[in-house]
Amino acid sequence: MPEIAKAQFPDEQSTDGEFLRQQDAFREWITADGRSGIRAEPGRYHLYVSWACPWAHRTIIVRHLKRLEDVIGMTVVDPIRDDRGWAFRDGPGHSKDPINGFQFLADAYLATDPSYSGRITVPVLWDKRTGKIVSNSDDDLMRILNVEFNAFTTSDLDLYPPENRAEIDRLNELIYENVNDGVYRAGFATSQNAYEKAAFSLFATLDHLETVLSRRRYLFGDVPLETDWRLFVTLIRFDAVYHGHFKCNVRRIVDYPNLYGYLRDLYQVDGIAVTVNFDHIKRHYYFTHDDINPTRIVPVGPAQNLQIPSGRESLSSDVRKY
Ligand SMILES: N[C@@H](CCC(=O)N[C@@H](CS)C(=O)NCC(=O)O)C(=O)O
């Protein structure tokens, strides 16, 4: 077997150089009626996120789309992560922790489980009542925010409608495996073979989605659902970061007419552009992964104008406004 290079996360590496992401550690469920033991209440929970992180970005988006900004607080960590992990500091687009005065996100993990030894990840939903993390699973948090706080919002948006659930689950898996996590498996691979496997399945899936999106405005028709937003967070980072930093360079998103138009449509949904912080995204990735970019030079590009109308309205008859 060829020698395997040094890994970004050595505990999450297979013997043949593949990146195998750790499981989420905290997966309690908040319920509207409190049957899970944790009741949805306004002002009780707080999201710790990074603008840079695609998984955290998903929860920021659902919090916004469901108009939960006044119901669930949010604090953004410094995009630069050193060996002490995510930190709360004042700076452009990020701040100290107003809830617990934590210096590091690790403090929240250790308050919840003093023996926690995994990676400290965002997003985290913190329960101010119990002084513990409820969940650090973005998958679960998207679903929780989608329904369990409905009593406290005027939004009737359902990102996971019963009639689409089977297809959402199927597509989520395909897109997670090949695209959302696929870019990381390409970027964090430590063997040529593992890298090529991830890169080829990534671009085969993007090619497939390009065809799907030539017929429909969004993945399920007229309205973006959960899967669209799960895909969005990867597409929006693609040309700025994954194309260069993670060597996903067969094509850029601008080279796909349908995917690029679709990306712009999602970006132009009310209130979404302000959740996209390219400064945090670029500085985070290019500064944090020392093994991939030891010089920490942040590329200046790409030049792109995500506000250009897509002209994709003709693909749909009924576009719901949020
Ligand atoms: N919970 C997410 C993963 C979250 C995650 O890995 N977040 C990254 C940022 S993009 C992180 O916090 N990494 C911390 C680290 O690598 O030390 C999942 O469902 O896969």
The ligand as a Tripos MOL2 file, in Angstrom:
@<TRIPOS>MOLECULE
LIG
   20    19     1     0     0
SMALL
NO_CHARGES

@<TRIPOS>ATOM
      1 N1        -22.6280   18.1440   12.8880 N.3       1 LIG1
      2 C1        -22.1340   18.1650   11.5400 C.3       1 LIG1
      3 C2        -20.6680   18.3720   11.5000 C.3       1 LIG1
      4 C3        -20.3220   19.7140   12.0080 C.3       1 LIG1
      5 C4        -18.8730   20.0690   11.7280 C.2       1 LIG1
      6 O1        -18.0480   19.1990   11.4310 O.2       1 LIG1
      7 N2        -18.5550   21.3570   11.8040 N.am      1 LIG1
      8 C5        -17.1890   21.7950   11.5660 C.3       1 LIG1
      9 C6        -17.1160   23.1280   10.9060 C.3       1 LIG1
     10 S1        -17.6100   23.0950    9.2350 S.3       1 LIG1
     11 C7        -16.4900   21.9720   12.8970 C.2       1 LIG1
     12 O2        -17.0530   22.5460   13.8020 O.2       1 LIG1
     13 N3        -15.2540   21.4990   13.0050 N.am      1 LIG1
     14 C8        -14.4810   21.6260   14.2000 C.3       1 LIG1
     15 C9        -13.1450   20.9510   14.0850 C.2       1 LIG1
     16 O3        -12.8650   20.4290   13.0230 O.co2     1 LIG1
     17 O4        -12.3880   20.9700   15.0590 O.co2     1 LIG1
     18 C10       -22.5680   16.9470   10.7870 C.2       1 LIG1
     19 O5        -23.7050   16.5890   10.9650 O.co2     1 LIG1
     20 O6        -21.8620   16.3860    9.9680 O.co2     1 LIG1
@<TRIPOS>BOND
     1     1     2 1
     2     2     3 1
     3     2    18 1
     4     3     4 1
     5     4     5 1
     6     5     6 2
     7     5     7 1
     8     7     8 1
     9     8     9 1
    10     8    11 1
    11     9    10 1
    12    11    12 2
    13    11    13 1
    14    13    14 1
    15    14    15 1
    16    15    16 2
    17    15    17 1
    18    18    19 2
    19    18    20 1
@<TRIPOS>SUBSTRUCTURE
     1 LIG1         1 GROUP 0 **** ****
